């Protein structure tokens, strides 16, 4: 049996694990990222996580193929170009090369949302499919595409920004600078913004914390403002997903993020609205489901990156 080390780098914590080819987790832990410090501190913390697992695995004489890391940002052939606002100086950074030299082990890196999607295809609710699209709904809207069995990020991995498809040309300003992006209308942040507007001037605004969970609970209680903003959320998200279906005709659309775990009603609403908008011919084989892997998807996708690389390498070698 072969094994890989996976790290999910977040703005607050690093989740890391040792995983076998079947997706079984042998060792798992979490460590603060150190994002309030320097770039070097974050890199050192990543190195420490890998060393901790290597020490544990070497005692058991396990064969480790390499290390995979999911990180925020736009990544081109192992180089982080930028786009990770929560990490210090996280740009023009050859992270894979730096850690490979420090640890003397192959290190593969990719965007964290991409790897969450890859995890669902290899180990989760899209297992066994060749074509799947993953969306994670949170502070923003992240996405990943697996096409013909391979993670697809466009030319030099600059694409797959599914949250920045425009769904309303006259819509809200997005963090990317455009107006009307899917992220600006269908993220949990957008849901909270819209709900606060809807209850402005009422006593309901005076609560300790307005978050997605509170809005969902009030929606289920049939509060008018919550129902209205949730319906808007579903409609915008359905528009975006219907567009992805019409272009790619995937076997699975997998929805992740905390709000996707709100209950069966969430995916059922989304499924009904999306399929009413998508072309019947493109959506006939598409299933829409909630993600299965939760907060383990990041490091599971990172190890999947390592396993996929070695499987492709073995295929190439067999042809030589």
Phi and psi in degrees as GROMACS dihedral restraints (atoms count N, CA, C in turn):
[ dihedral_restraints ]
;  ai    aj    ak    al  type     phi  dphi    fc
    3     4     5     6     1  -102.2    20    10
    4     5     6     7     1   157.7    20    10
    6     7     8     9     1  -135.5    20    10
    7     8     9    10     1   160.6    20    10
    9    10    11    12     1  -143.5    20    10
   10    11    12    13     1   155.2    20    10
   12    13    14    15     1  -102.4    20    10
   13    14    15    16     1   130.5    20    10
   15    16    17    18     1  -120.3    20    10
   16    17    18    19     1   136.4    20    10
   18    19    20    21     1  -126.2    20    10
   19    20    21    22     1   133.5    20    10
   21    22    23    24     1  -112.4    20    10
   22    23    24    25     1   105.0    20    10
   24    25    26    27     1   -90.1    20    10
   25    26    27    28     1   116.5    20    10
   27    28    29    30     1  -115.1    20    10
   28    29    30    31     1   172.6    20    10
   30    31    32    33     1   -67.3    20    10
   31    32    33    34     1   -24.0    20    10
   33    34    35    36     1  -106.9    20    10
   34    35    36    37     1   -47.1    20    10
   36    37    38    39     1  -132.9    20    10
   37    38    39    40     1   157.9    20    10
   39    40    41    42     1  -106.6    20    10
   40    41    42    43     1   121.0    20    10
   42    43    44    45     1   -99.2    20    10
   43    44    45    46     1   132.7    20    10
   45    46    47    48     1  -143.5    20    10
   46    47    48    49     1   152.8    20    10
   48    49    50    51     1  -159.7    20    10
   49    50    51    52     1   159.5    20    10
   51    52    53    54     1  -107.2    20    10
   52    53    54    55     1   127.1    20    10
   54    55    56    57     1  -135.3    20    10
   55    56    57    58     1   144.0    20    10
   57    58    59    60     1   -92.7    20    10
   58    59    60    61     1   178.0    20    10
   60    61    62    63     1   -65.6    20    10
   61    62    63    64     1   -19.5    20    10
   63    64    65    66     1   -89.0    20    10
   64    65    66    67     1    -3.9    20    10
   66    67    68    69     1    92.9    20    10
   67    68    69    70     1     7.1    20    10
   69    70    71    72     1   -77.5    20    10
   70    71    72    73     1   133.3    20    10
   72    73    74    75     1   -94.7    20    10
   73    74    75    76     1   119.4    20    10
   75    76    77    78     1   -94.1    20    10
   76    77    78    79     1   -29.9    20    10
   78    79    80    81     1  -149.0    20    10
   79    80    81    82     1   135.9    20    10
   81    82    83    84     1  -149.0    20    10
   82    83    84    85     1   138.8    20    10
   84    85    86    87     1  -156.6    20    10
   85    86    87    88     1  -178.4    20    10
   87    88    89    90     1  -145.8    20    10
   88    89    90    91     1   145.3    20    10
   90    91    92    93     1  -144.4    20    10
   91    92    93    94     1   142.4    20    10
   93    94    95    96     1   -59.6    20    10
   94    95    96    97     1   140.5    20    10
   96    97    98    99     1   -69.5    20    10
   97    98    99   100     1   -39.4    20    10
   99   100   101   102     1    82.3    20    10
  100   101   102   103     1    28.8    20    10
  102   103   104   105     1   -67.2    20    10
  103   104   105   106     1   -15.3    20    10
  105   106   107   108     1   -83.3    20    10
  106   107   108   109     1     0.1    20    10
  108   109   110   111     1  -104.7    20    10
  109   110   111   112     1  -141.9    20    10
  111   112   113   114     1   -97.6    20    10
  112   113   114   115     1   168.7    20    10
  114   115   116   117     1   -59.9    20    10
  115   116   117   118     1   -40.1    20    10
  117   118   119   120     1   -63.3    20    10
  118   119   120   121     1   -36.7    20    10
  120   121   122   123     1   -63.6    20    10
  121   122   123   124     1   -43.5    20    10
  123   124   125   126     1   -62.6    20    10
  124   125   126   127     1   -44.3    20    10
  126   127   128   129     1   -62.5    20    10
  127   128   129   130     1   -42.6    20    10
  129   130   131   132     1   -62.7    20    10
  130   131   132   133     1   -37.1    20    10
  132   133   134   135     1   -66.9    20    10
  133   134   135   136     1   -39.9    20    10
  135   136   137   138     1   -61.1    20    10
  136   137   138   139     1   -44.1    20    10
  138   139   140   141     1   -60.3    20    10
  139   140   141   142     1   -42.8    20    10
  141   142   143   144     1   -62.8    20    10
  142   143   144   145     1   -39.0    20    10
  144   145   146   147     1   -60.8    20    10
  145   146   147   148     1   -45.7    20    10
  147   148   149   150     1   -65.5    20    10
  148   149   150   151     1   -44.2    20    10
  150   151   152   153     1   -60.7    20    10
  151   152   153   154     1   -38.4    20    10
  153   154   155   156     1   -60.2    20    10
  154   155   156   157     1   -45.0    20    10
  156   157   158   159     1   -72.2    20    10
  157   158   159   160     1   -39.6    20    10
  159   160   161   162     1   -59.6    20    10
  160   161   162   163     1   -41.7    20    10
  162   163   164   165     1   -61.2    20    10
  163   164   165   166     1   -44.7    20    10
  165   166   167   168     1   -65.2    20    10
  166   167   168   169     1   -43.3    20    10
  168   169   170   171     1   -72.5    20    10
  169   170   171   172     1   -35.9    20    10
  171   172   173   174     1   -65.0    20    10
  172   173   174   175     1   -34.4    20    10
  174   175   176   177     1   -61.0    20    10
  175   176   177   178     1   -28.9    20    10
  177   178   179   180     1  -100.3    20    10
  178   179   180   181     1     4.8    20    10
  180   181   182   183     1    56.4    20    10
  181   182   183   184     1    44.6    20    10
  183   184   185   186     1   -87.9    20    10
  184   185   186   187     1   143.5    20    10
  186   187   188   189     1   -88.7    20    10
  187   188   189   190     1   105.6    20    10
  189   190   191   192     1   -99.9    20    10
  190   191   192   193     1   122.1    20    10
  192   193   194   195     1   -77.7    20    10
  193   194   195   196     1   -30.3    20    10
  195   196   197   198     1   167.7    20    10
  196   197   198   199     1  -172.2    20    10
  198   199   200   201     1  -121.2    20    10
  199   200   201   202     1   135.9    20    10
  201   202   203   204     1  -117.2    20    10
  202   203   204   205     1   141.3    20    10
  204   205   206   207     1  -131.6    20    10
  205   206   207   208     1   128.5    20    10
  207   208   209   210     1   -99.6    20    10
  208   209   210   211     1   124.5    20    10
  210   211   212   213     1  -133.6    20    10
  211   212   213   214     1   149.0    20    10
  213   214   215   216     1   -63.0    20    10
  214   215   216   217     1   153.7    20    10
  216   217   218   219     1   119.1    20    10
  217   218   219   220     1   171.2    20    10
  219   220   221   222     1   -95.4    20    10
  220   221   222   223     1   127.1    20    10
  222   223   224   225     1  -125.1    20    10
  223   224   225   226     1   128.3    20    10
  225   226   227   228     1  -122.8    20    10
  226   227   228   229     1   104.6    20    10
  228   229   230   231     1    53.3    20    10
  229   230   231   232     1    47.6    20    10
  231   232   233   234     1    87.3    20    10
  232   233   234   235     1    -5.2    20    10
  234   235   236   237     1  -102.1    20    10
  235   236   237   238     1   122.2    20    10
  237   238   239   240     1   -80.9    20    10
  238   239   240   241     1   114.6    20    10
  240   241   242   243     1   -81.1    20    10
  241   242   243   244     1   -32.6    20    10
  243   244   245   246     1   152.9    20    10
  244   245   246   247     1  -166.1    20    10
  246   247   248   249     1    89.0    20    10
  247   248   249   250     1    12.5    20    10
  249   250   251   252     1  -116.3    20    10
  250   251   252   253     1    82.7    20    10
  252   253   254   255     1   -65.2    20    10
  253   254   255   256     1   -24.1    20    10
  255   256   257   258     1   -88.7    20    10
  256   257   258   259     1     2.1    20    10
  258   259   260   261     1  -120.8    20    10
  259   260   261   262     1   144.1    20    10
  261   262   263   264     1   -74.1    20    10
  262   263   264   265     1   123.3    20    10
  264   265   266   267     1    52.4    20    10
  265   266   267   268     1    38.7    20    10
  267   268   269   270     1   -87.1    20    10
  268   269   270   271     1    63.6    20    10
  270   271   272   273     1  -151.4    20    10
  271   272   273   274     1   154.3    20    10
  273   274   275   276     1    48.8    20    10
  274   275   276   277     1    45.8    20    10
  276   277   278   279     1  -119.9    20    10
  277   278   279   280     1   112.3    20    10
  279   280   281   282     1   -83.0    20    10
  280   281   282   283     1    68.5    20    10
  282   283   284   285     1   -60.6    20    10
  283   284   285   286     1   -43.5    20    10
  285   286   287   288     1   -60.0    20    10
  286   287   288   289     1   -45.1    20    10
  288   289   290   291     1   -65.7    20    10
  289   290   291   292     1   -41.4    20    10
  291   292   293   294     1   -59.8    20    10
  292   293   294   295     1   -49.3    20    10
  294   295   296   297     1   -72.8    20    10
  295   296   297   298     1   -32.6    20    10
  297   298   299   300     1   -59.8    20    10
  298   299   300   301     1   -43.5    20    10
  300   301   302   303     1   -69.4    20    10
  301   302   303   304     1   -40.3    20    10
  303   304   305   306     1   -65.4    20    10
  304   305   306   307     1   -38.3    20    10
  306   307   308   309     1  -103.3    20    10
  307   308   309   310     1   -11.8    20    10
  309   310   311   312     1    57.7    20    10
  310   311   312   313     1    44.9    20    10
  312   313   314   315     1  -149.8    20    10
  313   314   315   316     1   144.4    20    10
  315   316   317   318     1   -61.5    20    10
  316   317   318   319     1   135.0    20    10
  318   319   320   321     1  -127.3    20    10
  319   320   321   322     1   124.3    20    10
  321   322   323   324     1  -111.3    20    10
  322   323   324   325     1   139.2    20    10
  324   325   326   327     1  -130.7    20    10
  325   326   327   328     1   153.5    20    10
  327   328   329   330     1  -157.8    20    10
  328   329   330   331     1   171.2    20    10
  330   331   332   333     1   -61.0    20    10
  331   332   333   334     1   140.0    20    10
  333   334   335   336     1   -62.3    20    10
  334   335   336   337     1   -40.0    20    10
  336   337   338   339     1   -67.4    20    10
  337   338   339   340     1   -38.2    20    10
  339   340   341   342     1   -56.6    20    10
  340   341   342   343     1   -43.4    20    10
  342   343   344   345     1   -73.7    20    10
  343   344   345   346     1   -29.7    20    10
  345   346   347   348     1   -62.0    20    10
  346   347   348   349     1   -40.5    20    10
  348   349   350   351     1   -65.1    20    10
  349   350   351   352     1   -43.3    20    10
  351   352   353   354     1   -61.8    20    10
  352   353   354   355     1   -37.2    20    10
  354   355   356   357     1   -61.2    20    10
  355   356   357   358     1   -42.8    20    10
  357   358   359   360     1   -65.4    20    10
  358   359   360   361     1   -31.8    20    10
  360   361   362   363     1   -75.1    20    10
  361   362   363   364     1   -37.8    20    10
  363   364   365   366     1   -84.4    20    10
  364   365   366   367     1   -37.2    20    10
  366   367   368   369     1  -124.8    20    10
  367   368   369   370     1   -13.6    20    10
  369   370   371   372     1  -112.9    20    10
  370   371   372   373     1  -141.6    20    10
  372   373   374   375     1   -75.3    20    10
  373   374   375   376     1    -6.3    20    10
  375   376   377   378     1  -110.1    20    10
  376   377   378   379     1    15.9    20    10
  378   379   380   381     1   -59.6    20    10
  379   380   381   382     1   134.9    20    10
  381   382   383   384     1    90.5    20    10
  382   383   384   385     1    -2.2    20    10
  384   385   386   387     1   -99.1    20    10
  385   386   387   388     1   155.3    20    10
  387   388   389   390     1  -100.4    20    10
  388   389   390   391     1   -21.2    20    10
  390   391   392   393     1  -133.9    20    10
  391   392   393   394     1   115.2    20    10
  393   394   395   396     1  -148.2    20    10
  394   395   396   397     1   150.5    20    10
  396   397   398   399     1  -123.4    20    10
  397   398   399   400     1   133.4    20    10
  399   400   401   402     1  -115.7    20    10
  400   401   402   403     1   134.4    20    10
  402   403   404   405     1  -127.0    20    10
  403   404   405   406     1   135.7    20    10
  405   406   407   408     1  -116.4    20    10
  406   407   408   409     1   125.1    20    10
  408   409   410   411     1  -104.2    20    10
  409   410   411   412     1   112.3    20    10
  411   412   413   414     1  -151.6    20    10
  412   413   414   415     1  -135.1    20    10
  414   415   416   417     1   -55.7    20    10
  415   416   417   418     1   -37.8    20    10
  417   418   419   420     1  -123.0    20    10
  418   419   420   421     1  -163.6    20    10
  420   421   422   423     1  -124.8    20    10
  421   422   423   424     1   109.5    20    10
  423   424   425   426     1   -98.5    20    10
  424   425   426   427     1   164.4    20    10
  426   427   428   429     1  -156.5    20    10
  427   428   429   430     1   163.6    20    10
  429   430   431   432     1  -151.3    20    10
  430   431   432   433     1   150.3    20    10
  432   433   434   435     1  -126.2    20    10
  433   434   435   436     1   130.3    20    10
  435   436   437   438     1  -114.3    20    10
  436   437   438   439     1   115.1    20    10
  438   439   440   441     1  -123.0    20    10
  439   440   441   442     1   132.2    20    10
  441   442   443   444     1    52.2    20    10
  442   443   444   445     1    36.0    20    10
  444   445   446   447     1    81.8    20    10
  445   446   447   448     1     3.2    20    10
  447   448   449   450     1  -125.7    20    10
  448   449   450   451     1   143.7    20    10
  450   451   452   453     1   -62.6    20    10
  451   452   453   454     1   128.2    20    10
  453   454   455   456     1  -120.1    20    10
  454   455   456   457     1   124.7    20    10
  456   457   458   459     1  -125.2    20    10
  457   458   459   460     1    14.3    20    10
  459   460   461   462     1    79.9    20    10
  460   461   462   463     1  -176.0    20    10
  462   463   464   465     1   -60.7    20    10
  463   464   465   466     1   122.5    20    10
  465   466   467   468     1    54.7    20    10
  466   467   468   469     1    31.9    20    10
  468   469   470   471     1    61.7    20    10
  469   470   471   472     1    29.3    20    10
  471   472   473   474     1   -91.5    20    10
  472   473   474   475     1    -5.3    20    10
  474   475   476   477     1  -107.1    20    10
  475   476   477   478     1  -146.5    20    10
  477   478   479   480     1    62.5    20    10
  478   479   480   481     1    27.2    20    10
  480   481   482   483     1   -85.5    20    10
  481   482   483   484     1    70.6    20    10
  483   484   485   486     1   -65.7    20    10
  484   485   486   487     1   -26.6    20    10
  486   487   488   489     1   -70.4    20    10
  487   488   489   490     1   -10.1    20    10
  489   490   491   492     1  -112.7    20    10
  490   491   492   493     1    22.7    20    10
  492   493   494   495     1   -75.2    20    10
  493   494   495   496     1   134.4    20    10
  495   496   497   498     1   -84.2    20    10
  496   497   498   499     1   124.3    20    10
  498   499   500   501     1  -111.9    20    10
  499   500   501   502     1    -6.6    20    10
  501   502   503   504     1  -155.3    20    10
  502   503   504   505     1   103.3    20    10
  504   505   506   507     1   -64.0    20    10
  505   506   507   508     1   -21.9    20    10
  507   508   509   510     1  -104.8    20    10
  508   509   510   511     1    21.8    20    10
  510   511   512   513     1   -87.6    20    10
  511   512   513   514     1  -164.8    20    10
  513   514   515   516     1   -68.4    20    10
  514   515   516   517     1   151.6    20    10
  516   517   518   519     1   -68.3    20    10
  517   518   519   520     1   135.2    20    10
  519   520   521   522     1  -102.9    20    10
  520   521   522   523     1   160.2    20    10
  522   523   524   525     1   -62.8    20    10
  523   524   525   526     1   -21.1    20    10
  525   526   527   528     1   -80.0    20    10
  526   527   528   529     1   -11.0    20    10
  528   529   530   531     1   106.6    20    10
  529   530   531   532     1   -16.6    20    10
  531   532   533   534     1   -86.4    20    10
  532   533   534   535     1   173.5    20    10
  534   535   536   537     1  -111.6    20    10
  535   536   537   538     1   139.2    20    10
  537   538   539   540     1    83.3    20    10
  538   539   540   541     1    18.6    20    10
  540   541   542   543     1   -67.0    20    10
  541   542   543   544     1   156.6    20    10
  543   544   545   546     1   -55.1    20    10
  544   545   546   547     1   -41.8    20    10
  546   547   548   549     1   -60.8    20    10
  547   548   549   550     1   -37.8    20    10
  549   550   551   552     1   -72.2    20    10
  550   551   552   553     1   -13.5    20    10
  552   553   554   555     1  -121.5    20    10
  553   554   555   556     1   -22.1    20    10
  555   556   557   558     1  -123.0    20    10
  556   557   558   559     1     3.2    20    10
  558   559   560   561     1   -74.8    20    10
  559   560   561   562     1   165.5    20    10
  561   562   563   564     1   -64.0    20    10
  562   563   564   565     1   -34.6    20    10
  564   565   566   567     1   -60.5    20    10
  565   566   567   568     1   -41.8    20    10
  567   568   569   570     1   -67.0    20    10
  568   569   570   571     1   -38.4    20    10
  570   571   572   573     1   -61.2    20    10
  571   572   573   574     1   -44.6    20    10
  573   574   575   576     1   -64.9    20    10
  574   575   576   577     1   -43.7    20    10
  576   577   578   579     1   -58.3    20    10
  577   578   579   580     1   -46.9    20    10
  579   580   581   582     1   -66.1    20    10
  580   581   582   583     1   -36.0    20    10
  582   583   584   585     1   -69.5    20    10
  583   584   585   586     1   -40.9    20    10
  585   586   587   588     1   -61.2    20    10
  586   587   588   589     1   -38.9    20    10
  588   589   590   591     1   -63.7    20    10
  589   590   591   592     1   -40.8    20    10
  591   592   593   594     1   -67.3    20    10
  592   593   594   595     1   -29.6    20    10
  594   595   596   597     1  -108.9    20    10
  595   596   597   598     1    11.1    20    10
  597   598   599   600     1   -56.4    20    10
  598   599   600   601     1   133.4    20    10
  600   601   602   603     1    85.7    20    10
  601   602   603   604     1     1.2    20    10
  603   604   605   606     1  -107.4    20    10
  604   605   606   607     1   164.7    20    10
  606   607   608   609     1   -67.2    20    10
  607   608   609   610     1   -22.6    20    10
  609   610   611   612     1   -67.2    20    10
  610   611   612   613     1   -18.4    20    10
  612   613   614   615     1   -72.5    20    10
  613   614   615   616     1   -23.0    20    10
  615   616   617   618     1   -88.1    20    10
  616   617   618   619     1    66.4    20    10
  618   619   620   621     1  -122.3    20    10
  619   620   621   622     1   162.0    20    10
  621   622   623   624     1   -62.0    20    10
  622   623   624   625     1   -42.5    20    10
  624   625   626   627     1  -150.1    20    10
  625   626   627   628     1   124.7    20    10
  627   628   629   630     1  -101.4    20    10
  628   629   630   631     1   114.4    20    10
  630   631   632   633     1  -136.9    20    10
  631   632   633   634     1  -177.5    20    10
  633   634   635   636     1   -60.7    20    10
  634   635   636   637     1   -37.9    20    10
  636   637   638   639     1   -63.3    20    10
  637   638   639   640     1   -43.8    20    10
  639   640   641   642     1   -62.8    20    10
  640   641   642   643     1   -42.5    20    10
  642   643   644   645     1   -64.6    20    10
  643   644   645   646     1   -42.0    20    10
  645   646   647   648     1   -61.8    20    10
  646   647   648   649     1   -44.5    20    10
  648   649   650   651     1   -60.7    20    10
  649   650   651   652     1   -41.9    20    10
  651   652   653   654     1   -70.3    20    10
  652   653   654   655     1   -31.3    20    10
  654   655   656   657     1   -62.6    20    10
  655   656   657   658     1   -45.9    20    10
  657   658   659   660     1   -66.7    20    10
  658   659   660   661     1   -25.2    20    10
  660   661   662   663     1   -83.8    20    10
  661   662   663   664     1     0.3    20    10
  663   664   665   666     1    67.2    20    10
  664   665   666   667     1    30.0    20    10
  666   667   668   669     1   -66.6    20    10
  667   668   669   670     1   132.3    20    10
  669   670   671   672     1   -58.2    20    10
  670   671   672   673     1   -47.3    20    10
  672   673   674   675     1   -62.4    20    10
  673   674   675   676     1   -43.0    20    10
  675   676   677   678     1   -66.0    20    10
  676   677   678   679     1   -41.0    20    10
  678   679   680   681     1   -61.9    20    10
  679   680   681   682     1   -42.9    20    10
  681   682   683   684     1   -64.3    20    10
  682   683   684   685     1   -45.9    20    10
  684   685   686   687     1   -74.0    20    10
  685   686   687   688     1   -32.7    20    10
  687   688   689   690     1   -66.7    20    10
  688   689   690   691     1   -40.3    20    10
  690   691   692   693     1   -62.8    20    10
  691   692   693   694     1   -39.1    20    10
  693   694   695   696     1   -64.8    20    10
  694   695   696   697     1   -41.7    20    10
  696   697   698   699     1   -58.7    20    10
  697   698   699   700     1   -49.5    20    10
  699   700   701   702     1   -60.0    20    10
  700   701   702   703     1   -43.9    20    10
  702   703   704   705     1   -63.8    20    10
  703   704   705   706     1   -45.0    20    10
  705   706   707   708     1   -66.8    20    10
  706   707   708   709     1   -42.9    20    10
  708   709   710   711     1   -63.9    20    10
  709   710   711   712     1   -40.2    20    10
  711   712   713   714     1   -63.2    20    10
  712   713   714   715     1   -38.1    20    10
  714   715   716   717     1   -59.9    20    10
  715   716   717   718     1   -46.7    20    10
  717   718   719   720     1   -63.4    20    10
  718   719   720   721     1   -46.6    20    10
  720   721   722   723     1   -66.0    20    10
  721   722   723   724     1   -39.4    20    10
  723   724   725   726     1   -60.1    20    10
  724   725   726   727     1   -38.8    20    10
  726   727   728   729     1   -63.2    20    10
  727   728   729   730     1   -42.1    20    10
  729   730   731   732     1   -64.1    20    10
  730   731   732   733     1   -39.2    20    10
  732   733   734   735     1   -64.1    20    10
  733   734   735   736     1   -44.8    20    10
  735   736   737   738     1   -63.4    20    10
  736   737   738   739     1   -31.3    20    10
  738   739   740   741     1   -83.4    20    10
  739   740   741   742     1   -44.7    20    10
  741   742   743   744     1  -107.3    20    10
  742   743   744   745     1   -19.0    20    10
  744   745   746   747     1    45.4    20    10
  745   746   747   748     1    58.1    20    10
  747   748   749   750     1   -75.3    20    10
  748   749   750   751     1   159.1    20    10
  750   751   752   753     1   -74.1    20    10
  751   752   753   754     1   -33.9    20    10
  753   754   755   756     1  -134.8    20    10
  754   755   756   757     1   138.8    20    10
  756   757   758   759     1  -110.7    20    10
  757   758   759   760     1   121.5    20    10
  759   760   761   762     1  -114.6    20    10
  760   761   762   763     1   126.7    20    10
  762   763   764   765     1  -109.4    20    10
  763   764   765   766     1   121.4    20    10
  765   766   767   768     1  -117.4    20    10
  766   767   768   769     1  -175.1    20    10
  768   769   770   771     1   100.6    20    10
  769   770   771   772     1   154.5    20    10
  771   772   773   774     1   -54.4    20    10
  772   773   774   775     1   -39.9    20    10
  774   775   776   777     1   -69.9    20    10
  775   776   777   778     1   -23.7    20    10
  777   778   779   780     1   -68.5    20    10
  778   779   780   781     1   -15.1    20    10
  780   781   782   783     1   -94.9    20    10
  781   782   783   784     1    12.1    20    10
  783   784   785   786     1   -65.9    20    10
  784   785   786   787     1   -23.7    20    10
  786   787   788   789     1   148.6    20    10
  787   788   789   790     1   168.1    20    10
  789   790   791   792     1   -59.5    20    10
  790   791   792   793     1   -29.6    20    10
  792   793   794   795     1   -59.2    20    10
  793   794   795   796     1   -31.2    20    10
  795   796   797   798     1   -65.0    20    10
  796   797   798   799     1   -54.5    20    10
  798   799   800   801     1   -67.9    20    10
  799   800   801   802     1   -35.8    20    10
  801   802   803   804     1   -62.9    20    10
  802   803   804   805     1   -44.2    20    10
  804   805   806   807     1   -61.0    20    10
  805   806   807   808     1   -46.3    20    10
  807   808   809   810     1   -65.6    20    10
  808   809   810   811     1   -41.8    20    10
  810   811   812   813     1   -61.5    20    10
  811   812   813   814     1   -47.8    20    10
  813   814   815   816     1   -62.0    20    10
  814   815   816   817     1   -46.5    20    10
  816   817   818   819     1   -69.7    20    10
  817   818   819   820     1   -39.4    20    10
  819   820   821   822     1   -64.7    20    10
  820   821   822   823     1   -47.9    20    10
  822   823   824   825     1   -69.9    20    10
  823   824   825   826     1   -20.3    20    10
  825   826   827   828     1   -75.7    20    10
  826   827   828   829     1   -18.6    20    10
  828   829   830   831     1   -99.5    20    10
  829   830   831   832     1   -33.7    20    10
  831   832   833   834     1   -73.6    20    10
  832   833   834   835     1   152.2    20    10
  834   835   836   837     1   -64.2    20    10
  835   836   837   838     1   138.4    20    10
  837   838   839   840     1   -60.8    20    10
  838   839   840   841     1   -37.0    20    10
  840   841   842   843     1   -67.7    20    10
  841   842   843   844     1   -34.9    20    10
  843   844   845   846     1   -84.3    20    10
  844   845   846   847     1   -24.4    20    10
  846   847   848   849     1  -100.9    20    10
  847   848   849   850     1     1.7    20    10
  849   850   851   852     1   -60.7    20    10
  850   851   852   853     1   -30.6    20    10
  852   853   854   855     1  -104.7    20    10
  853   854   855   856     1     6.3    20    10
  855   856   857   858     1   -92.1    20    10
  856   857   858   859     1   131.3    20    10
  858   859   860   861     1  -113.9    20    10
  859   860   861   862     1   140.1    20    10
  861   862   863   864     1  -112.4    20    10
  862   863   864   865     1   121.3    20    10
  864   865   866   867     1  -139.0    20    10
  865   866   867   868     1   159.3    20    10
  867   868   869   870     1   -76.4    20    10
  868   869   870   871     1   151.2    20    10
  870   871   872   873     1   -64.3    20    10
  871   872   873   874     1   153.3    20    10
  873   874   875   876     1  -106.0    20    10
  874   875   876   877     1   -18.4    20    10
  876   877   878   879     1   -98.9    20    10
  877   878   879   880     1    -9.3    20    10
  879   880   881   882     1    56.1    20    10
  880   881   882   883     1  -138.2    20    10
  882   883   884   885     1   -79.5    20    10
  883   884   885   886     1     4.4    20    10
  885   886   887   888     1   -93.1    20    10
  886   887   888   889     1    -7.2    20    10
  888   889   890   891     1   -60.7    20    10
  889   890   891   892     1   -35.5    20    10
  891   892   893   894     1   -61.5    20    10
  892   893   894   895     1   -53.6    20    10
  894   895   896   897     1   -76.2    20    10
  895   896   897   898     1   -26.5    20    10
  897   898   899   900     1   -67.6    20    10
  898   899   900   901     1   -36.4    20    10
  900   901   902   903     1   -67.7    20    10
  901   902   903   904     1   -34.7    20    10
  903   904   905   906     1   -65.2    20    10
  904   905   906   907     1   -40.5    20    10
  906   907   908   909     1   -73.0    20    10
  907   908   909   910     1   -32.3    20    10
  909   910   911   912     1   -61.0    20    10
  910   911   912   913     1   -35.9    20    10
  912   913   914   915     1   -59.9    20    10
  913   914   915   916     1   -42.5    20    10
  915   916   917   918     1   -67.2    20    10
  916   917   918   919     1   -48.1    20    10
  918   919   920   921     1   -62.7    20    10
  919   920   921   922     1   -42.5    20    10
  921   922   923   924     1   -61.2    20    10
  922   923   924   925     1   -42.0    20    10
  924   925   926   927     1   -60.3    20    10
  925   926   927   928     1   -45.3    20    10
  927   928   929   930     1   -69.7    20    10
  928   929   930   931     1   -34.3    20    10
  930   931   932   933     1   -66.2    20    10
  931   932   933   934     1   -41.9    20    10
  933   934   935   936     1   -66.5    20    10
  934   935   936   937     1   -38.0    20    10
  936   937   938   939     1   -63.9    20    10
  937   938   939   940     1   -40.7    20    10
  939   940   941   942     1   -64.6    20    10
  940   941   942   943     1   -37.5    20    10
  942   943   944   945     1   -64.8    20    10
  943   944   945   946     1   -42.5    20    10
  945   946   947   948     1   -63.3    20    10
  946   947   948   949     1   -45.0    20    10
  948   949   950   951     1   -63.6    20    10
  949   950   951   952     1   -32.3    20    10
  951   952   953   954     1   -70.2    20    10
  952   953   954   955     1   -19.7    20    10
  954   955   956   957     1   -90.2    20    10
  955   956   957   958     1   -11.8    20    10
